[in-house]
Amino acid sequence: MDRKLKTATTTLGVLAGLAALGAAAYAVKNKKGITKSIKGDVEGLWDRSAFFLHTKVGMPIYDYIKRKENIPF
């Protein structure tokens, strides 16, 4: 049983290495297209992440402090 597990682990490791090699080759071949796509995605991500941080983290902290200190505004 131990030998089968070792063989399966080695096989999966080799397949994962080949998949990583293929992904790296694809990324090198299509570098310009990938770069343009990532820049477009990152620009929208800044706005969305700032809004998420404000609504999910900032507002609950603000509400907690407001309740604790009895601030009317």
C-alpha positions in Angstrom: 0.0 0.0 0.0 2.8 2.4 0.8 4.4 1.8 -2.6 1.1 2.6 -4.4 0.8 5.9 -2.4 4.4 6.9 -3.3 3.8 6.1 -7.0 0.6 8.1 -7.0 2.2 11.0 -5.2 5.1 11.0 -7.7 2.8 10.8 -10.7 0.7 13.7 -9.4 3.8 15.7 -8.7 5.1 15.2 -12.3 1.7 16.1 -13.8 1.6 19.3 -11.6 5.1 20.2 -12.8 4.1 19.8 -16.4 1.0 21.9 -15.9 3.1 24.6 -14.3 5.6 24.5 -17.2 2.7 24.7 -19.7 1.2 27.7 -17.8 4.6 29.5 -17.8 5.1 28.9 -21.5 1.6 30.3 -22.2 2.3 33.3 -20.0 5.6 34.1 -21.8 4.0 33.6 -25.2 1.0 35.9 -24.5 2.7 38.5 -22.2 1.3 41.6 -23.8 -2.3 40.4 -23.8 -2.1 39.3 -20.3 -0.5 42.5 -19.1 -3.3 44.6 -20.7 -6.0 42.4 -19.2 -4.5 42.6 -15.7 -4.1 46.4 -15.8 -7.8 46.7 -16.7 -8.8 44.4 -13.9 -6.6 46.1 -11.3 -8.0 49.6 -12.0 -11.5 48.5 -11.1 -10.2 46.4 -8.2 -8.9 49.4 -6.3 -12.3 51.1 -6.2 -14.1 47.9 -5.2 -11.7 47.0 -2.5 -11.8 50.4 -1.0 -15.6 50.4 -1.0 -15.6 46.9 0.6 -13.1 47.9 3.3 -15.2 51.0 4.1 -18.5 49.2 4.3 -17.4 46.0 6.0 -14.7 47.3 8.3 -15.0 51.0 8.7 -18.7 51.5 9.3 -19.0 48.8 12.0 -16.0 50.3 13.8 -17.5 53.8 13.5 -20.9 52.6 14.7 -19.3 50.8 17.7 -17.4 54.0 18.7 -20.5 56.1 18.2 -22.5 53.9 20.5 -19.8 53.6 23.1 -19.1 57.3 23.3 -22.7 58.4 22.8 -21.8 60.6 19.8 -25.0 62.0 18.2 -23.7 62.4 14.6 
